[in-house]
Amino acid sequence: MPDLTYHAIVATAKTGFKVLGQRFDMTGTDHVPRSGGVLLAYNHIGYVDFVYGGLAANPSKRLVRFMAKRELFDHQVTGPLMRACRHIEVDRGAGTASYDTAVQLLKDGEAVGIFPEATISRAMELKEFKTGAVRIAAEAGVPLLPVIVWGTQRMMTKDHPRDFSRGKTIAIRVGQALHPTGADPVAETAELRAVMSTMLDEAIRAYPPAEQPPGSWWLPASHGGSAPTLEEAAVLDAEEKRLRAERRARKAAEN
């Protein structure tokens, strides 16, 4: 049986969800086709988004091959698991290989997951999107499904301690398929972002109020939370990037 490791991970994860007493609010999962290539585009608010994001395709009995940063593949624990699940390694310094791999998997009839923002949004709102999602879908000739996850940031995200306490609600919303042509990737990316922005707003408003009271750090400032604004988050992102570059330079000098 193919994908034994992936199926085992899914089963283990579902057991973990039950142990954590998590509730799931899932809508639109019927938009995920049961066969054929499909690209799912996700918002990115936490480190476990891809773990929960795969549930969007679970009712259709699909396994999602996520495009994920190279560091996960380099890690001694997660690396073998990522490769066994046939996720797609993304080297931000050489993105052509991951792009080509994603297109080929989609042409082969796989479900592929992508994060158009590329990195986690500290603002909990949508950052600017890269055009890769619409270009990949157009070249592969497959539908592009917008997907929103909400609640995952409460467990593990940037600048906050991990919290795997029980009873959290996880919202997953799948929108209707878009069919980019690639004729105008910038305009089609703007359309994707607009659709996902509306979906995110709806997911936040529908989330249990008792779990996100006004002022919550995981709630966008535009919704009365204390998360940084997009502008403030951009400053934090730039500082993080600078510090990371300094660490790489020091490491290179030591070697």
KEPA-866595 format. One record per residue (C-alpha): residue in one letter; x, y, z. Coordinates in Angstrom, 1 decimal. Layout:
# residues N
<r><resn>A</resn><u>X</u><v>Y</v><w>Z</w></r>
...
END
This chain:
# residues 255
<r><resn>M</resn><u>0.0</u><v>0.0</v><w>0.0</w></r>
<r><resn>P</resn><u>1.5</u><v>3.4</v><w>-1.0</w></r>
<r><resn>D</resn><u>2.0</u><v>6.3</v><w>1.4</w></r>
<r><resn>L</resn><u>2.1</u><v>4.0</v><w>4.5</w></r>
<r><resn>T</resn><u>4.1</u><v>6.6</v><w>6.4</w></r>
<r><resn>Y</resn><u>1.7</u><v>9.4</v><w>5.5</w></r>
<r><resn>H</resn><u>-1.4</u><v>7.4</v><w>6.4</w></r>
<r><resn>A</resn><u>0.3</u><v>6.5</v><w>9.7</w></r>
<r><resn>I</resn><u>1.1</u><v>10.1</v><w>10.5</w></r>
<r><resn>V</resn><u>-2.5</u><v>11.2</v><w>9.7</w></r>
<r><resn>A</resn><u>-3.9</u><v>8.5</v><w>12.0</w></r>
<r><resn>T</resn><u>-1.5</u><v>9.5</v><w>14.8</w></r>
<r><resn>A</resn><u>-2.4</u><v>13.2</v><w>14.3</w></r>
<r><resn>K</resn><u>-6.1</u><v>12.5</v><w>14.5</w></r>
<r><resn>T</resn><u>-5.5</u><v>10.6</v><w>17.8</w></r>
<r><resn>G</resn><u>-3.6</u><v>13.6</v><w>19.0</w></r>
<r><resn>F</resn><u>-6.5</u><v>15.9</v><w>18.1</w></r>
<r><resn>K</resn><u>-8.8</u><v>13.8</v><w>20.2</w></r>
<r><resn>V</resn><u>-6.4</u><v>13.7</v><w>23.2</w></r>
<r><resn>L</resn><u>-6.3</u><v>17.5</v><w>23.0</w></r>
<r><resn>G</resn><u>-10.1</u><v>17.7</v><w>22.9</w></r>
<r><resn>Q</resn><u>-10.0</u><v>19.9</v><w>19.8</w></r>
<r><resn>R</resn><u>-13.2</u><v>20.8</v><w>18.0</w></r>
<r><resn>F</resn><u>-13.3</u><v>21.3</v><w>14.2</w></r>
<r><resn>D</resn><u>-15.4</u><v>23.7</v><w>12.3</w></r>
<r><resn>M</resn><u>-14.9</u><v>22.7</v><w>8.7</w></r>
<r><resn>T</resn><u>-16.8</u><v>24.0</v><w>5.7</w></r>
<r><resn>G</resn><u>-16.5</u><v>23.7</v><w>1.9</w></r>
<r><resn>T</resn><u>-14.5</u><v>20.5</v><w>2.0</w></r>
<r><resn>D</resn><u>-16.7</u><v>19.1</v><w>-0.8</w></r>
<r><resn>H</resn><u>-14.9</u><v>21.6</v><w>-3.1</w></r>
<r><resn>V</resn><u>-11.9</u><v>19.3</v><w>-3.0</w></r>
<r><resn>P</resn><u>-12.2</u><v>16.9</v><w>-5.9</w></r>
<r><resn>R</resn><u>-11.8</u><v>13.2</v><w>-5.2</w></r>
<r><resn>S</resn><u>-9.3</u><v>12.7</v><w>-8.0</w></r>
<r><resn>G</resn><u>-7.1</u><v>14.7</v><w>-10.4</w></r>
<r><resn>G</resn><u>-4.6</u><v>17.4</v><w>-9.8</w></r>
<r><resn>V</resn><u>-5.6</u><v>20.2</v><w>-7.5</w></r>
<r><resn>L</resn><u>-3.6</u><v>23.0</v><w>-5.8</w></r>
<r><resn>L</resn><u>-4.7</u><v>24.2</v><w>-2.4</w></r>
<r><resn>A</resn><u>-3.6</u><v>27.7</v><w>-1.3</w></r>
<r><resn>Y</resn><u>-3.5</u><v>28.3</v><w>2.5</w></r>
<r><resn>N</resn><u>-3.1</u><v>31.3</v><w>4.7</w></r>
<r><resn>H</resn><u>-0.1</u><v>31.0</v><w>7.1</w></r>
<r><resn>I</resn><u>-0.5</u><v>31.9</v><w>10.8</w></r>
<r><resn>G</resn><u>1.4</u><v>29.2</v><w>12.6</w></r>
<r><resn>Y</resn><u>4.0</u><v>26.4</v><w>12.5</w></r>
<r><resn>V</resn><u>1.4</u><v>23.6</v><w>12.5</w></r>
<r><resn>D</resn><u>-0.8</u><v>25.0</v><w>9.6</w></r>
<r><resn>F</resn><u>0.2</u><v>22.2</v><w>7.3</w></r>
<r><resn>V</resn><u>-0.6</u><v>19.5</v><w>9.9</w></r>
<r><resn>Y</resn><u>-4.2</u><v>20.8</v><w>10.2</w></r>
<r><resn>G</resn><u>-4.4</u><v>22.1</v><w>6.6</w></r>
<r><resn>G</resn><u>-4.3</u><v>18.6</v><w>5.2</w></r>
<r><resn>L</resn><u>-7.7</u><v>17.9</v><w>6.9</w></r>
<r><resn>A</resn><u>-9.2</u><v>20.1</v><w>4.2</w></r>
<r><resn>A</resn><u>-8.7</u><v>17.2</v><w>1.7</w></r>
<r><resn>N</resn><u>-9.4</u><v>14.4</v><w>4.2</w></r>
<r><resn>P</resn><u>-13.1</u><v>14.1</v><w>3.5</w></r>
<r><resn>S</resn><u>-12.2</u><v>13.6</v><w>-0.2</w></r>
<r><resn>K</resn><u>-9.7</u><v>10.9</v><w>0.9</w></r>
<r><resn>R</resn><u>-6.8</u><v>12.9</v><w>-0.6</w></r>
<r><resn>L</resn><u>-3.3</u><v>13.4</v><w>0.8</w></r>
<r><resn>V</resn><u>-1.8</u><v>16.9</v><w>0.3</w></r>
<r><resn>R</resn><u>1.9</u><v>17.2</v><w>-0.8</w></r>
<r><resn>F</resn><u>2.9</u><v>20.5</v><w>0.9</w></r>
<r><resn>M</resn><u>5.5</u><v>22.9</v><w>-0.4</w></r>
<r><resn>A</resn><u>7.7</u><v>23.5</v><w>2.7</w></r>
<r><resn>K</resn><u>10.9</u><v>25.2</v><w>3.5</w></r>
<r><resn>R</resn><u>14.2</u><v>23.3</v><w>3.2</w></r>
<r><resn>E</resn><u>15.0</u><v>23.5</v><w>6.9</w></r>
<r><resn>L</resn><u>12.3</u><v>20.9</v><w>7.6</w></r>
<r><resn>F</resn><u>13.9</u><v>18.5</v><w>5.2</w></r>
<r><resn>D</resn><u>17.4</u><v>19.1</v><w>6.7</w></r>
<r><resn>H</resn><u>16.2</u><v>18.3</v><w>10.2</w></r>
<r><resn>Q</resn><u>17.2</u><v>14.8</v><w>11.4</w></r>
<r><resn>V</resn><u>13.7</u><v>14.0</v><w>12.7</w></r>
<r><resn>T</resn><u>11.3</u><v>15.8</v><w>10.3</w></r>
<r><resn>G</resn><u>13.4</u><v>15.4</v><w>7.2</w></r>
<r><resn>P</resn><u>12.8</u><v>11.6</v><w>6.7</w></r>
<r><resn>L</resn><u>9.1</u><v>12.1</v><w>7.4</w></r>
<r><resn>M</resn><u>8.8</u><v>15.0</v><w>4.9</w></r>
<r><resn>R</resn><u>10.4</u><v>12.9</v><w>2.2</w></r>
<r><resn>A</resn><u>8.4</u><v>9.8</v><w>3.0</w></r>
<r><resn>C</resn><u>5.2</u><v>11.9</v><w>2.6</w></r>
<r><resn>R</resn><u>6.5</u><v>13.2</v><w>-0.7</w></r>
<r><resn>H</resn><u>6.2</u><v>16.8</v><w>0.4</w></r>
<r><resn>I</resn><u>8.1</u><v>19.3</v><w>-1.8</w></r>
<r><resn>E</resn><u>11.3</u><v>20.9</v><w>-0.6</w></r>
<r><resn>V</resn><u>11.5</u><v>24.7</v><w>-1.2</w></r>
<r><resn>D</resn><u>14.9</u><v>26.3</v><w>-1.3</w></r>
<r><resn>R</resn><u>14.2</u><v>30.0</v><w>-1.4</w></r>
<r><resn>G</resn><u>17.5</u><v>30.6</v><w>-3.1</w></r>
<r><resn>A</resn><u>16.6</u><v>28.2</v><w>-5.9</w></r>
<r><resn>G</resn><u>12.9</u><v>28.1</v><w>-6.3</w></r>
<r><resn>T</resn><u>12.8</u><v>26.6</v><w>-9.8</w></r>
<r><resn>A</resn><u>13.2</u><v>23.0</v><w>-8.7</w></r>
<r><resn>S</resn><u>10.3</u><v>23.1</v><w>-6.2</w></r>
<r><resn>Y</resn><u>8.1</u><v>24.9</v><w>-8.8</w></r>
<r><resn>D</resn><u>8.8</u><v>22.2</v><w>-11.4</w></r>
<r><resn>T</resn><u>8.2</u><v>19.4</v><w>-8.9</w></r>
<r><resn>A</resn><u>4.8</u><v>20.9</v><w>-7.9</w></r>
<r><resn>V</resn><u>3.7</u><v>21.3</v><w>-11.5</w></r>
<r><resn>Q</resn><u>4.7</u><v>17.7</v><w>-12.3</w></r>
<r><resn>L</resn><u>2.9</u><v>16.3</v><w>-9.2</w></r>
<r><resn>L</resn><u>-0.2</u><v>18.2</v><w>-10.2</w></r>
<r><resn>K</resn><u>0.0</u><v>16.9</v><w>-13.7</w></r>
<r><resn>D</resn><u>0.3</u><v>13.4</v><w>-12.2</w></r>
<r><resn>G</resn><u>-3.0</u><v>13.9</v><w>-10.4</w></r>
<r><resn>E</resn><u>-1.8</u><v>14.8</v><w>-6.9</w></r>
<r><resn>A</resn><u>-3.1</u><v>17.4</v><w>-4.5</w></r>
<r><resn>V</resn><u>-0.5</u><v>20.0</v><w>-3.6</w></r>
<r><resn>G</resn><u>-0.5</u><v>22.6</v><w>-0.8</w></r>
<r><resn>I</resn><u>1.1</u><v>26.0</v><w>-1.0</w></r>
<r><resn>F</resn><u>1.4</u><v>29.0</v><w>1.2</w></r>
<r><resn>P</resn><u>1.3</u><v>32.1</v><w>-1.1</w></r>
<r><resn>E</resn><u>2.5</u><v>34.4</v><w>1.7</w></r>
<r><resn>A</resn><u>5.7</u><v>32.2</v><w>2.0</w></r>
<r><resn>T</resn><u>6.2</u><v>33.0</v><w>5.7</w></r>
<r><resn>I</resn><u>4.0</u><v>33.2</v><w>8.8</w></r>
<r><resn>S</resn><u>2.0</u><v>36.3</v><w>9.3</w></r>
<r><resn>R</resn><u>2.6</u><v>37.9</v><w>12.7</w></r>
<r><resn>A</resn><u>-0.4</u><v>40.2</v><w>12.0</w></r>
<r><resn>M</resn><u>-2.7</u><v>37.1</v><w>11.7</w></r>
<r><resn>E</resn><u>-4.0</u><v>38.8</v><w>8.5</w></r>
<r><resn>L</resn><u>-2.9</u><v>38.1</v><w>4.9</w></r>
<r><resn>K</resn><u>0.5</u><v>39.4</v><w>3.9</w></r>
<r><resn>E</resn><u>1.3</u><v>40.1</v><w>0.3</w></r>
<r><resn>F</resn><u>1.1</u><v>37.0</v><w>-1.9</w></r>
<r><resn>K</resn><u>3.7</u><v>35.6</v><w>-4.2</w></r>
<r><resn>T</resn><u>2.5</u><v>34.8</v><w>-7.7</w></r>
<r><resn>G</resn><u>3.7</u><v>31.2</v><w>-7.6</w></r>
<r><resn>A</resn><u>0.3</u><v>29.7</v><w>-6.7</w></r>
<r><resn>V</resn><u>-1.5</u><v>31.0</v><w>-9.8</w></r>
<r><resn>R</resn><u>1.5</u><v>30.3</v><w>-12.0</w></r>
<r><resn>I</resn><u>1.8</u><v>26.7</v><w>-10.9</w></r>
<r><resn>A</resn><u>-2.0</u><v>26.1</v><w>-11.2</w></r>
<r><resn>A</resn><u>-2.1</u><v>27.6</v><w>-14.6</w></r>
<r><resn>E</resn><u>0.9</u><v>25.7</v><w>-16.0</w></r>
<r><resn>A</resn><u>-0.4</u><v>22.4</v><w>-14.6</w></r>
<r><resn>G</resn><u>-3.9</u><v>23.1</v><w>-15.8</w></r>
<r><resn>V</resn><u>-5.5</u><v>22.4</v><w>-12.4</w></r>
<r><resn>P</resn><u>-8.1</u><v>24.2</v><w>-10.2</w></r>
<r><resn>L</resn><u>-6.8</u><v>26.4</v><w>-7.4</w></r>
<r><resn>L</resn><u>-8.7</u><v>26.1</v><w>-4.1</w></r>
<r><resn>P</resn><u>-8.4</u><v>28.9</v><w>-1.5</w></r>
<r><resn>V</resn><u>-8.2</u><v>27.5</v><w>2.1</w></r>
<r><resn>I</resn><u>-8.3</u><v>29.3</v><w>5.4</w></r>
<r><resn>V</resn><u>-7.2</u><v>27.8</v><w>8.7</w></r>
<r><resn>W</resn><u>-7.9</u><v>29.6</v><w>12.0</w></r>
<r><resn>G</resn><u>-7.0</u><v>28.7</v><w>15.6</w></r>
<r><resn>T</resn><u>-3.7</u><v>27.0</v><w>14.7</w></r>
<r><resn>Q</resn><u>-1.7</u><v>30.1</v><w>15.7</w></r>
<r><resn>R</resn><u>-2.9</u><v>29.6</v><w>19.3</w></r>
<r><resn>M</resn><u>-0.8</u><v>26.5</v><w>19.5</w></r>
<r><resn>M</resn><u>2.5</u><v>27.4</v><w>17.9</w></r>
<r><resn>T</resn><u>3.5</u><v>30.6</v><w>16.1</w></r>
<r><resn>K</resn><u>6.2</u><v>33.3</v><w>16.1</w></r>
<r><resn>D</resn><u>6.9</u><v>35.4</v><w>19.2</w></r>
<r><resn>H</resn><u>4.7</u><v>33.4</v><w>21.5</w></r>
<r><resn>P</resn><u>5.1</u><v>30.3</v><w>23.7</w></r>
<r><resn>R</resn><u>3.7</u><v>27.0</v><w>22.6</w></r>
<r><resn>D</resn><u>0.3</u><v>26.1</v><w>24.0</w></r>
<r><resn>F</resn><u>-1.1</u><v>22.6</v><w>23.5</w></r>
<r><resn>S</resn><u>-3.7</u><v>22.9</v><w>26.2</w></r>
<r><resn>R</resn><u>-7.0</u><v>21.2</v><w>25.6</w></r>
<r><resn>G</resn><u>-10.2</u><v>22.4</v><w>24.1</w></r>
<r><resn>K</resn><u>-9.2</u><v>24.7</v><w>21.2</w></r>
<r><resn>T</resn><u>-11.4</u><v>25.1</v><w>18.1</w></r>
<r><resn>I</resn><u>-9.8</u><v>24.8</v><w>14.7</w></r>
<r><resn>A</resn><u>-11.6</u><v>26.3</v><w>11.8</w></r>
<r><resn>I</resn><u>-11.0</u><v>25.2</v><w>8.2</w></r>
<r><resn>R</resn><u>-12.7</u><v>26.8</v><w>5.3</w></r>
<r><resn>V</resn><u>-12.4</u><v>25.7</v><w>1.7</w></r>
<r><resn>G</resn><u>-13.5</u><v>28.1</v><w>-1.1</w></r>
<r><resn>Q</resn><u>-14.8</u><v>27.4</v><w>-4.6</w></r>
<r><resn>A</resn><u>-12.2</u><v>26.7</v><w>-7.2</w></r>
<r><resn>L</resn><u>-10.4</u><v>29.4</v><w>-9.2</w></r>
<r><resn>H</resn><u>-9.1</u><v>28.7</v><w>-12.6</w></r>
<r><resn>P</resn><u>-6.1</u><v>30.9</v><w>-13.3</w></r>
<r><resn>T</resn><u>-4.9</u><v>31.1</v><w>-16.9</w></r>
<r><resn>G</resn><u>-1.5</u><v>32.6</v><w>-16.2</w></r>
<r><resn>A</resn><u>-2.2</u><v>35.4</v><w>-18.6</w></r>
<r><resn>D</resn><u>-1.9</u><v>38.0</v><w>-15.8</w></r>
<r><resn>P</resn><u>-0.4</u><v>36.4</v><w>-12.7</w></r>
<r><resn>V</resn><u>-0.4</u><v>39.6</v><w>-10.7</w></r>
<r><resn>A</resn><u>-4.1</u><v>40.3</v><w>-11.3</w></r>
<r><resn>E</resn><u>-5.0</u><v>36.6</v><w>-10.7</w></r>
<r><resn>T</resn><u>-2.9</u><v>36.6</v><w>-7.5</w></r>
<r><resn>A</resn><u>-4.8</u><v>39.8</v><w>-6.3</w></r>
<r><resn>E</resn><u>-8.1</u><v>37.9</v><w>-7.0</w></r>
<r><resn>L</resn><u>-6.9</u><v>34.9</v><w>-4.9</w></r>
<r><resn>R</resn><u>-5.9</u><v>37.2</v><w>-2.1</w></r>
<r><resn>A</resn><u>-9.2</u><v>39.1</v><w>-2.1</w></r>
<r><resn>V</resn><u>-11.1</u><v>35.8</v><w>-2.0</w></r>
<r><resn>M</resn><u>-9.0</u><v>34.5</v><w>0.9</w></r>
<r><resn>S</resn><u>-9.2</u><v>37.8</v><w>2.8</w></r>
<r><resn>T</resn><u>-13.0</u><v>37.6</v><w>2.7</w></r>
<r><resn>M</resn><u>-12.9</u><v>34.0</v><w>3.8</w></r>
<r><resn>L</resn><u>-10.5</u><v>34.8</v><w>6.7</w></r>
<r><resn>D</resn><u>-12.8</u><v>37.6</v><w>7.9</w></r>
<r><resn>E</resn><u>-15.7</u><v>35.2</v><w>7.9</w></r>
<r><resn>A</resn><u>-13.7</u><v>32.5</v><w>9.8</w></r>
<r><resn>I</resn><u>-12.7</u><v>35.0</v><w>12.5</w></r>
<r><resn>R</resn><u>-16.2</u><v>36.3</v><w>12.9</w></r>
<r><resn>A</resn><u>-17.7</u><v>32.8</v><w>13.2</w></r>
<r><resn>Y</resn><u>-15.1</u><v>31.6</v><w>15.7</w></r>
<r><resn>P</resn><u>-16.4</u><v>31.0</v><w>19.2</w></r>
<r><resn>P</resn><u>-16.2</u><v>34.4</v><w>21.0</w></r>
<r><resn>A</resn><u>-15.3</u><v>32.8</v><w>24.3</w></r>
<r><resn>E</resn><u>-12.1</u><v>31.6</v><w>22.7</w></r>
<r><resn>Q</resn><u>-11.0</u><v>34.9</v><w>21.3</w></r>
<r><resn>P</resn><u>-12.0</u><v>37.7</v><w>23.6</w></r>
<r><resn>P</resn><u>-11.2</u><v>41.3</v><w>22.6</w></r>
<r><resn>G</resn><u>-7.5</u><v>42.0</v><w>23.0</w></r>
<r><resn>S</resn><u>-6.4</u><v>38.4</v><w>22.3</w></r>
<r><resn>W</resn><u>-2.8</u><v>38.3</v><w>21.0</w></r>
<r><resn>W</resn><u>-3.9</u><v>35.9</v><w>18.3</w></r>
<r><resn>L</resn><u>-6.6</u><v>38.2</v><w>17.0</w></r>
<r><resn>P</resn><u>-5.8</u><v>40.8</v><w>14.3</w></r>
<r><resn>A</resn><u>-5.8</u><v>44.4</v><w>15.3</w></r>
<r><resn>S</resn><u>-8.5</u><v>45.0</v><w>12.7</w></r>
<r><resn>H</resn><u>-10.8</u><v>42.6</v><w>14.7</w></r>
<r><resn>G</resn><u>-10.0</u><v>44.2</v><w>18.1</w></r>
<r><resn>G</resn><u>-7.0</u><v>42.0</v><w>19.0</w></r>
<r><resn>S</resn><u>-3.5</u><v>42.9</v><w>20.0</w></r>
<r><resn>A</resn><u>-1.6</u><v>41.2</v><w>17.2</w></r>
<r><resn>P</resn><u>0.7</u><v>43.6</v><w>15.3</w></r>
<r><resn>T</resn><u>-0.7</u><v>45.5</v><w>12.3</w></r>
<r><resn>L</resn><u>0.6</u><v>44.4</v><w>8.9</w></r>
<r><resn>E</resn><u>2.9</u><v>47.4</v><w>9.0</w></r>
<r><resn>E</resn><u>4.2</u><v>46.6</v><w>12.5</w></r>
<r><resn>A</resn><u>4.7</u><v>43.0</v><w>11.5</w></r>
<r><resn>A</resn><u>6.7</u><v>44.0</v><w>8.4</w></r>
<r><resn>V</resn><u>9.2</u><v>45.8</v><w>10.7</w></r>
<r><resn>L</resn><u>9.5</u><v>42.7</v><w>12.9</w></r>
<r><resn>D</resn><u>9.9</u><v>40.5</v><w>9.9</w></r>
<r><resn>A</resn><u>12.7</u><v>42.7</v><w>8.6</w></r>
<r><resn>E</resn><u>14.5</u><v>42.6</v><w>11.9</w></r>
<r><resn>E</resn><u>14.2</u><v>38.8</v><w>12.0</w></r>
<r><resn>K</resn><u>15.6</u><v>38.5</v><w>8.5</w></r>
<r><resn>R</resn><u>18.6</u><v>40.8</v><w>9.5</w></r>
<r><resn>L</resn><u>19.4</u><v>38.7</v><w>12.6</w></r>
<r><resn>R</resn><u>19.2</u><v>35.5</v><w>10.6</w></r>
<r><resn>A</resn><u>21.6</u><v>36.9</v><w>8.0</w></r>
<r><resn>E</resn><u>24.0</u><v>37.9</v><w>10.8</w></r>
<r><resn>R</resn><u>23.9</u><v>34.4</v><w>12.3</w></r>
<r><resn>R</resn><u>24.6</u><v>32.8</v><w>8.9</w></r>
<r><resn>A</resn><u>27.5</u><v>35.2</v><w>8.4</w></r>
<r><resn>R</resn><u>29.0</u><v>34.4</v><w>11.8</w></r>
<r><resn>K</resn><u>28.6</u><v>30.7</v><w>11.1</w></r>
<r><resn>A</resn><u>30.3</u><v>31.0</v><w>7.8</w></r>
<r><resn>A</resn><u>33.2</u><v>33.0</v><w>9.3</w></r>
<r><resn>E</resn><u>33.7</u><v>30.3</v><w>12.0</w></r>
<r><resn>N</resn><u>33.9</u><v>27.6</v><w>9.4</w></r>
END
